[in-house]
């Protein structure tokens, strides 16, 4: 992955895949499998992954993934501002 923020890079990855494979219904599943293989969905003590996946899941409206990432972010809320994925808007 290339970019300064994992969440934005994951969003861009799926959007690019959707451009190159517009008829594939597997695009989201393929990116989710990639995220799992890379350990991005293992949120234990990793605010960067939890915040990145929360942003990804919110962007693509993946409810179950969003709920899991949100629960971990809530549990690690005191550590979130120290993460590079954390942005105040």
C-alpha positions as CSV (number, residue, x, y, z in Angstrom):
1,X,0.0,0.0,0.0
2,X,1.2,3.5,-0.9
3,X,0.1,6.6,0.9
4,X,0.4,8.5,4.1
5,X,-2.9,7.1,5.5
6,X,-3.9,3.4,5.3
7,X,-7.6,4.2,5.4
8,X,-7.4,6.4,2.3
9,X,-5.1,4.0,0.5
10,X,-7.6,1.1,1.1
11,X,-10.4,3.2,-0.2
12,X,-8.4,4.2,-3.3
13,X,-7.5,0.5,-3.9
14,X,-11.1,-0.7,-4.0
15,X,-12.1,2.3,-6.1
16,X,-9.4,1.6,-8.6
17,X,-10.2,-2.1,-8.7
18,X,-13.8,-1.2,-9.4
19,X,-12.7,0.9,-12.4
20,X,-10.6,-2.0,-13.8
21,X,-13.1,-4.7,-13.0
22,X,-16.5,-3.0,-13.1
23,X,-18.5,-6.1,-13.6
24,X,-16.9,-8.1,-10.8
25,X,-19.0,-8.7,-7.7
26,X,-15.9,-10.1,-6.0
27,X,-14.0,-6.8,-5.8
28,X,-15.0,-6.0,-2.2
29,X,-14.4,-9.5,-1.1
30,X,-11.0,-9.5,-2.7
31,X,-9.9,-6.3,-0.9
32,X,-11.4,-7.6,2.4
33,X,-9.4,-10.9,1.9
34,X,-6.3,-8.8,1.2
35,X,-6.9,-6.7,4.3
36,X,-7.3,-9.9,6.4
37,X,-4.1,-11.4,4.9
38,X,-2.1,-8.3,5.7
39,X,-3.4,-8.2,9.3
40,X,-5.2,-4.9,8.9
41,X,-8.4,-6.4,10.4
42,X,-6.6,-7.4,13.6
43,X,-7.3,-4.4,15.7
44,X,-5.9,-5.6,19.0
45,X,-3.8,-2.8,20.4
46,X,-3.5,-1.2,16.9
47,X,-5.3,2.1,16.7
48,X,-3.9,2.7,13.2
49,X,-5.6,-0.4,11.8
50,X,-8.9,0.2,13.7
51,X,-9.2,3.8,12.5
52,X,-8.2,2.9,8.9
53,X,-10.7,0.1,8.6
54,X,-13.3,2.2,10.3
55,X,-12.9,4.8,7.6
56,X,-12.9,2.2,4.9
57,X,-16.0,0.5,6.2
58,X,-17.8,3.8,6.6
59,X,-17.0,4.8,3.1
60,X,-18.2,1.6,1.5
61,X,-21.0,1.1,4.1
62,X,-19.9,-2.3,5.3
63,X,-21.9,-2.6,8.5
64,X,-20.4,-5.6,10.3
65,X,-16.8,-4.4,9.6
66,X,-17.7,-0.9,10.7
67,X,-19.2,-2.2,14.0
68,X,-16.1,-4.2,14.8
69,X,-13.7,-1.4,14.0
70,X,-15.9,1.1,15.9
71,X,-16.0,-1.1,19.0
72,X,-12.2,-1.3,19.1
73,X,-11.8,2.4,18.5
74,X,-14.2,3.0,21.4
75,X,-12.1,0.7,23.6
76,X,-8.9,2.5,22.6
77,X,-10.3,6.0,22.5
78,X,-7.6,7.5,24.8
79,X,-4.9,6.3,22.3
80,X,-6.6,7.5,19.1
81,X,-5.2,11.0,18.9
82,X,-1.6,9.6,18.8
83,X,-2.4,7.6,15.6
84,X,-1.4,8.8,12.2
85,X,-4.8,7.8,11.0
86,X,-6.6,10.1,13.4
87,X,-7.8,13.4,11.9
88,X,-10.0,16.0,13.5
89,X,-12.4,17.6,11.0
